[in-house]
Amino acid sequence: MSSLWLWLLSTCSPRVLEFWGTLLVQIVFFWLPSLLYLSLPTICPAFSSTHKLQPVTKLPTPSELRDCFRVVSQNQLISAIIHLSLLSLSYLTGGKPVYAFSPSIPSATKIFADVCACLLLREALFYYAHRLLHTPSLYARIHKTHHRFTAPVALAAQYAHPLEHFLANTLPISIPPMVLRCHVVTFWAFLALELLETSTVHSGYDFLGWARMHDEHHERFSVWYGSLGWLDWVHGTDRRGGRRLRKVEDPVAMVGFGKKLSGPFAASQDAL
């Protein structure tokens, strides 16, 4: 591994490595798992029906899946263009890479410690960004797109308004390794873990125990805004807190889902 890394450093510039390495991680740890989860009903129907959290009648139609593929591809293309533009700007202005590119790869212990720190920072960034997206104005204009899938599938993890994809999906993953000045290999390891996690929690399958919380969020809207659950516990938006709320007590959760609102939120619904 060390010799391969040294060869890559001698062959490619740090910016080229960062761009293509990040793109490769996206393909291997998001697209491949997502396509595998989507194919389970065909290749392993018994296994799929046993572990699927929600009934077949609530699952997306083929046309909805095609639309999902289109939106996710569009979001990833926009992210890639932004990434490439920032790298080009950094090169033109003589800026330093945002991640470390030392010749030696960090030890497994160092990578593990940095990934854990990144997970904690990402949880805070994502939780509060997600709660913000559930405010009436932002939900109706932006976040409602993601909640089109009340029974989500893996690809729907990145089915979102482009602004949400950048602010709530991309930045909470990119910022922690930058702040901690992690090695780029550590960033790729963290990115791989996050992509695998988000595709799995949106897959609708419970066999790893990861999907149930977020699947419940898509079904009930007012619980499980985070990934790890500790901020949900702190703020009472876990299942314990959810019991104190009506199923969709939060008015923004009802916008566009067949329930007529009254009071100050009616205008938001009528504007959709």
Secondary structure, 3 states (H helix, E strand, C coil): CHHHHHHHHHHCCHHHHHHHHHHHHHHHHHHHHHHHHHHHHHHCHHHHHHHECCCHHHCCCHHHHHHHHHHHHHHHHHHHHHHHHHHHHHHHHCCCCCCECCCCCCCHHHHHHHHHHHHHHHHHHHHHHHHHHCCHHHHHHCHHHHHHCCCCCHHHHHCCCHHHHHHHHHHHHHHHHHHCCCEHHHHHHHHHHHHHHHHHHCCCECCCCCHHHHHHHHHHCCCCCCCCCHHHHHHCCCHHHHCCCCCCCCHHHHCCCCCCCCHHHHHHHHCC
